Amino acid sequence: MTDPLLSLEGFTVIFDSAGGAAPAVAGIDLAVGRGETLGIVGESGSGKSVTWLAALGLLGAHARTGGRVRLDGRDVSRLDPAAAAAIRGRRIAMIFQDPMSALNPVLSVGRQIREVLALHRGLRGRAARDEACRLLDRVGIATPAARLGAYPHELSGGMCQRVMIAMALAGEPDLLIADEPTTALDATIQAQILDLLADLRDERGMSLVLISHDLGVVADLADRIAVMYCGRVVETAPTDALFRHQHHPYTAGLMAAVPRLHGPRRRLVAIPGQIPAAGAGGAGAARRGCVFAPRCAQADATAGCADSMPPLAPLATDTLATDRLAADRLHQVACFKATARPQIHRQPMLWEMAG
């Protein structure tokens, strides 16, 4: 088993604000293998986007990170700004949630792609123009040469998303992070974008992190899925295993909220309550125990749900792994009520991290 391309080890994110320190990501461990697609799912506010923006150093001075980010085994979490900028776009690229906001409204799409080509591949002039045209053609934009001079407001939402994908591919990255790439797109365009990402992944052999609030979006594309809640990974497993059996009540709740096109009609079940607010004064910091317990129908004080946060650990039925990437491919759950639990060890709570 080879080492992962990228790994997050004990990764934390804390925001400094006028109201005090606000923990947002609570010591997660994740790895992405070479050529692998990792799906990250969870409700808005669960820490999905923040995790990867912070890993790339895109949150600014108001965010403090801890733990390690390793790329090819090298710790890149504390690089100087110039060295970090050389990795962003070249080794790791990101497709942001809202292309209309991420694209510069006063620059043509061709110029924005050419800037990436000049920065990361040294292409300029006619060579950069030809490559930008090729990239637009590859992501399915008709008459790409004519579109090079277009501005974002002249393109549809789906076309702007394709331009964002072309910009992300311009640096020929090893890892592409797609943050809600189908947001605000109609169902037909969503399917086209997901098919495009799958084709590009297979064609280029790159790794892909697909962030979504919808398990249905990542179902066909992801090799493995990590479910996040309140800044933590609460369940992770190969996609087939996760869809067959959800061991965490939160994952089961997300699955119950996905509409089905086939079979008998059923009422969609909503998870009661909402994700607690981050920060020392928020609901997430004001209580102890499992962070999901206030919304969990299975919470049981006798199991420890009210006292401490369960760690993410493999089900005892899984074979123990001998290396990091293999361990991440096991079915792991952070729940005291999951069957066949291994020994429980207490993890720090969000408000303790802020101290």
N, C-alpha and C positions, 0 to 999 in steps of 0.2 A: 504494500500500500504506500503510495507516494505521499509526501507532505502536502498540506493544503496550500492553495495559492495565496489566500488571505485568511487571517484568523484574528478574531477579537478575543482578548483574554482578560477577564475581570474588568470589562470596559464600563466606565461610569461617566455620566454627564451631569453636572450641577450648574444651574444658572444663578448668577449673582444679580439680585434685584434690590430695589429700595425696601422691600418687605423681608429681606433676608435671603439665605441660600435656599434654592428650590431644586432638589434632586429630580432628575428626569429619567435617567437610565441607571439601573441599580446592579452593576457588576455582572454583565452578561458575558457568556462564552459562546462564540459561534465560529464556524470555519466554512470556507467555500472551496471546494475542490476544483481542480483544473477541468474545464469543460462542463462543470456542473451548473445546474440552475437551482438556486435556493429561493423559495418563496417566503416572504415575511408578511404575515397577516395579523390583523387586529383592528379594533375600533380606532377612530380618530382620537388622538391623545394617548395612545398606548406606547409611544416612543419609537415607532418604526422609522420615520423619516429622520428624527433627531439623531438616532444612533448612527446612521450612515453619513449624514451631514457632518456630524462631529468627527467621525472617523476620517473624513477627508479634510478636516480643519476648516470648514466653511461656516462655522457659527460665530466667529469673532471673539473679541476679548471678554464678552459677558458670559461666556461658557467655559467652564473648567472641566477637563477630561482627566480620567485616571485609567489605570490598567495599560494594556499594550495593544497596538495594532501591528501585526506582522504581515509583511508582503514578501513572499518567497523566503520566509524565515527571518527576515530582517525587521527589526523594530523601527517603524517609520512614524511612530506617534510623537516623537520629539525632534523632528527635523527642523532646520531653520527654514524660514519662509521660501527662499529660493529653491531649496531642495524639495520641499513639499510641492511647490508649484510645478516642478518638473515631472512629478509623478501624476498629479491631477491632469486628466485629459490624455496623457500619454500611456500610463500603465492602467489607470482606473478612470473611467468616465462615468458621468451621471446624466440621466434624462430627468429633468425636474418636473414637478407636478403640473404646473400650468405653463404651457409653452408661450402663451400670449404675454405672460409676465416675464418669463425667462429670456425671451428674445428681445433684443434692443429695437425699439420701435422706430428709431431714426436712421438705422443702417439697413441696407439691403441684405437679404438672406445670403446672397452670394458672398458679400464682403465678410459677413460673420463666419461663414465656413472657411473662407480663405485665411482669416486671422488664426484659426486653429491650425490649419495646414502650415502656415508660416512659423508658428510658435513651436509646434511639436515635430514637424517633418521637414522644415526648411524649404518648403515649396513657395515660390513666388511667381508673379507674372502669369504667363500663358500656362505654365505647368500647374499652378494653383487653380486657375480657372477651369482647366480641363478636368482636374481631379474633383473639384467641387461639382461640376456638371455630372461626372460619373457617379458621385455619391448620391446626388438627387435622383438620378435615374435608378440607382440601386434600391432606394427606399420607396420607389413607386410613384414618383412625381412625374406627370406627363410633361412633355416639352421642357425638359430641365434647363436647357440653355436660355429659354425665354424667362424662366422663373428666377434665374440668378439675380436679376435686377429688381425683383419684386420686394416689397416691404411686408412685414408681418401682417399688417392690417388688411392687406390685399389678398390674403390667403385664408382658407377655411381653418377651423380648429384641427381637423384631421391632417391637413397639409402642414400646418405649423408643427404638429407633433412629429411628422415625418422629417421636417427640417431639423428639429431637435435631435432626432436619431442620427441623421446624417452628420451633424456637428459632433455628436458623441463618437461616431465611428471614424471621424477624420484623423484622430490621433492613433488609430489602430490599437485600441486598448486590449489588455488581457482580461479585464473585468469590466462589465457594463452594469451599472446600477440603474434600474428603471423604477422611478418613484411614481406610483399611481399613473402609469403611462396611458390608461384608457379613461381617465377622469373627464367628464363632460362631453364624451363622444357617444354617438348613438351606437346601438348594438352592432350594426354592420361594420362600422369603422373600427369599433373595439376589436372585433374578430380579425380584421385585416391587420391591425397593429400587432396583435399577439402572434399571428402567423408570421409576420415580418420579423419579429424578434426571434422567433424559433428558427427561421431560415438563416438569419444572420449568425446566430449562435452556432448552428451546425456548420455553416459555410466557413466561418473564421476560427472555429474551435475555441471561442472565448467562453469565459465563465459569465454567469448572469445572476444578478440579485433582483428579484421581482417583488416590489413592495405593493401591497394592496390591502384594502379593508374587506375584500370579498374572496372567500375561499374558492368560489366558482371561477374566478379569473385566473387563479394560479393552478387550477386542477390539472389541466392538460399539459402545462408548460414546465412545471417544477419537478425536479427529481426528489426534492426534499422540502419540507415546510417547517418553519419555526413560527409558533403562535406567540405573540407578545401581548402582555397586559400590564399596565401600570409600570412601565420601564423594565419589565422582566420577561424572559422567555419562560412560558409556563408549560409548553409542550413542543416537542420537535420529533419528527419521524419521517421516514420515506413516505412519499405522497400516497402510494397505495395503502400502506399500513394506517396512515392517519385517517383516510376516508373510510376504511373498513371499521376502525374502532377508535373512538376518541376517549382517552382516559381522563382528561381534565374537563370538569364541568363547563369551563369557559369555551373550550374548543367545541364541545357538544352544543352549546348555545349558539355559537356562530354557524355551525352546520345546520341547525334547525331553522335558522333564519334565511337559508338559501332556497329560493323558489325552485320547484321541480317541474320540468316540462312533461314528464311521463309519469304514469302510475296514478293512483287515486288522488283526488284533491284533498288537501289538508290545510289547516290554518297555520300560518307562520307564527312561530313562537319568539317573542322578543325577550331579551335578557333584562330583567328589572333593574332599575337604578342606572347609574352612569359611572364612568371612570372617575376616581377621586382626583381632586385638583392637586397639582404638584406644589411643593413648598412647605416651609415650616408651619404655616398657618392653615394649610389646606386639609381637606378631609383625609387625604392619603397619609398625612403626617400625624393626624390627631388620634389615630387608633393603632393598636398592636394586632399581631396575628397575621394570618394570610390576607393579602391585599384584596383577594377576590371574595373573601368570606361574607361581606355585607350583601353581596348579590347572589350568593351561592345557596341553592336549595339543599345541598348536601352537607353544608358546614356543620361541624359537630365539635363542641367544646372538648369532649372526652378524647377526640383524636388529635388535639393540639391546634386546631384551626384558629382558636381565639388567642393563642399564646405566642406563636412564632411562625415565620414564613418558611414553608417547606422548600428544600433545595431542589434543583433540577437534577434528577437522577434516573438512570436506566431502570426499566422494569426488570424485576428479577428473572423473568422468563427469557430475557435477551442474553446472548452470549457476551461476556465481558470482552472489550476490545483491547488490543495491545498498542494502539497508536491513536493519536488525537483525532485524525479525520475519521477513522473507523468508529471511534466512540461517538462522534457527532451523528453518525448514521444510524445509531440505535434509536429505539423508541424511548424517549426520555420525558418524564412528567414531573411537575412540581405540585404535588397534591398529596396530602396525608391520606385521602380516601381512595387513592388508586390502589388496585389490587397488587399483591405480591411486592410490597414496598421494601427496599433495602433499609439499612440503618439510617435514621434521620439525624442530621446535624443542622444546628441553627445557623441561619444566614443573617447578616445585618439588615436592619430595616431602613427605609428611605430616610426617615428623620434622623437616624443615627449617623448616616453618611453626611448629612448636612452640618453636623456639629463641628 
